[in-house]
Amino acid sequence: MKVLSTQNSNYSNDGKTEVRQRLVQATRHLLSIEGRDGASSRAICALAGVGAPTIYHYFGDLDGLHRAAIDETYEQVAEAYLQGTRERGPQQGLRNGWGAFNQFARQEPLMCRLVIQHILAGDPPMAVAETLATVEADLSRLYNEGVLSCPAHEAVQLLWIGTLGTACFTASGSNREDQPNPDFQEKMVSLVLDALFIQKG
C-alpha cells in the first residue's frame, strides 16, 4: 500500500507540474503574438485546456501567471550566456547571451517589449540579477588576469546598457521590414567587446 501511495503521489506531482507548464507555455505564446490584451484568462485557459480557477490555484492571479511566463522567457537568454561560457569562456558567453537577446527581440518583439518594460519598471525577470552577478564574477577573474580593460562592475553596466539598447532598437520595429539588419547588432556587440577586452599577443 505504501508503494502504491508513493506512486500515486509522484503521478499527482507530475500532473500538477504538467498543468502548470501548460499554463505558462500558453501564456508565453499569447503574450508573444498578441501582448497582454490577448493573453486574457479566458484565452489562456482555452489554449491550455483548463478551467479559470486553475490559474489562481497555481499563480494567485493573471498577473502572477504573466510574470511566470516572462520570467521563463528570459531564462532562455540567461542560458545562452552560461552555455557559451561553458564551451569557450566568458567572452563567448557574452557574445552568445547578447545575440540571444537580439534574436529574441527580432522573433518575439511583443514579448521582448514586456520583458524590457519590467526591467525599466525596476521589476526585472528573476534570472536577471542572478545572471548579472554571474557575469560580474566571471569578469572579475578576467580583470584580475589583466584581460579586462575596466573593473568588472563597470563592464557589466556597459554590457547591460548595450544589450538593452540593441534589444529596444530591434523590438521597436512594427513589422519584419522594419527590423534592423542582424549584422548591425553584431557590429555593436563586436565594438563593445573589443573595447572591453585586451587582446594579448
N, C-alpha and C positions, 0 to 999 in steps of 0.2 A: 504493500500500500504506500509505503514511503517513497519507493521508486516512482510509482505512478504519479504520486502527488508532485514530486520534483519535476517530472517530465511535463506535467500539465502547467506547472509554474513557468518553466522555461518557454513552453509554447506560448503561454499568455504574454510573457515579457517580449518575446519575438514579435507577436502580433501587435502589441502596443507600439513597439519601435517601428514596425512596418506602416502602421496607420499614421503615426507622427511624421514619418518621412514622406508619405504620400501627400500629406497636407503641405509640407514645406516645398516639395517639388512642384505641386500645383500652383502654389503661391509664387514661387520663383518664375514659373512660366508666364503667369498672368501679369505679374509686375513688369516682366521683361517686354511683353508685347503690347500691354495696354496701360501700364502705370498703375498708380494707386486706385484710381477710379474704377479700372477694370477688374482689380483684384478684390472684389467685394466678398463678403461671407458667402453669399448665395453662389457666386461663380466658382469660388474655391471649392466649396463643398460638392458642387455638381461635378467638377473635374476630378476631385479626389474620391468621389463615391461615398461620402459620409454625410451624417446629419450635422446641422449647425451647432448643437451642443458640444460636439467633439472638439471644435476649435477652442472653446472656453475651458474644456477639460484639460487640454494639453498646453495651451498658451495663455490662458487668462482672458484674452480678448483679441480682436482682429489686429490691433497694433502690435501685440506681442508676437503674433504669427508673422506679420510683415517683417518685424525685426529679426526673427529667427531666419527667415528666408534671405534677408540682406546679409546677415552675419555669415551664413553658409556660402553665399556667393563670394564674399571677399576671401574666405578661407582658401579658395582655389588660386587666387592671386598670391596669397602668402605661401602656398605650397610650391609655386613656381620658383620663388627665391630659395626655399630650402632645398629643392631638388637640384637646382643649378649649383648651389654651394657644395652639396654632397659630391657632385660629379667633378667640378673644376674650380671650386673655391668661391669666395665672396664676390669677386668681380663678375664672374659668370652668373652668380645668383642674382646680383643687382640687375644685370642686363636681362635675365630671364623674367624677373619679377616686374620690372618696368615694362618689358614687352608684353607680358601677360595682361597688365592693367590697360595698356593701349589697345590690345586686341579685344579685351572685354568692352572697352569704350566704343570700338567700331562695331562689334557684333550685337551688343545689347546696350545701346545708348540710353534708353529709358531707365534701365536698372542701374547703369553707371551713374546717372544723374541722382538717383535716390541714394546710392552709396555716398556720393560726394556731398549731398545735402546733409546727411547725418554727420559727416566729418566736419563740415563747416559749422554745424549747429553745436559742436562740441560733444556729440554723441556717436562716435565712430563705431564701426563693427568691432566686436570683441577681439578679433585677431589682430587689429591694427597695432595696439600698444605692445602686444607680445612680439609681433614681427619687428617693429622698430627697435625694441630692446635687444632682440637677437642680432639685428643688423649692427647696432652700435657696439655690441660686444665683439662681433666679428671684426669690425673696422678698428676697434681699439687695438686689437692684436696687430693689425697691419700698420697702424700708426706707430706702434712701438718698434716695429721692424723697419721703419723708415720708408714704407711703401705708400703711405697716405700723406697727402700734402697739407692737411689741416686736421685738427683734433676730431675725433670720431663724432662727438655730439654735433659739431658744426656740419660735418659731412652728411650726417643723417638728415639734418634740417634742409640742407641744399637739395639732397636727393628727393626728399618728400615734397618739397615745393615744385621741383621739376616734374615729378611723377603726376602730382595733382594737376599741374598746369597743362601738361600734354593731354591728360585724360579729359579734362574740361574742354579743351580745344577740340578734341576728337569727338566727344559726345555731343557737342553743340550743333553738329550738322543735322539738318532736318530730314535728309534723305541720303541715299547711297552716293549720289553725285556730289553732295556737299562734303563728304568725308575727305579729310586730308590724306595725301599720299602717305602710305606707311613708311616710305623712305625718309620722309620729313621727320617723323618721330625718331627713327633710327639714327639720323644725324644728330638730333638733340641729345639722345642717350650717349652717343659716342663723344660728343663735345664735353658733356659734363663729366663722364668717367675719365676721359683723357686729362681733364683739368685736375681731377681729384687724385688720380693715381700716378705715382712717379715711376716712369719706365726705367728700369735699371739695365745697364749694359748697352 
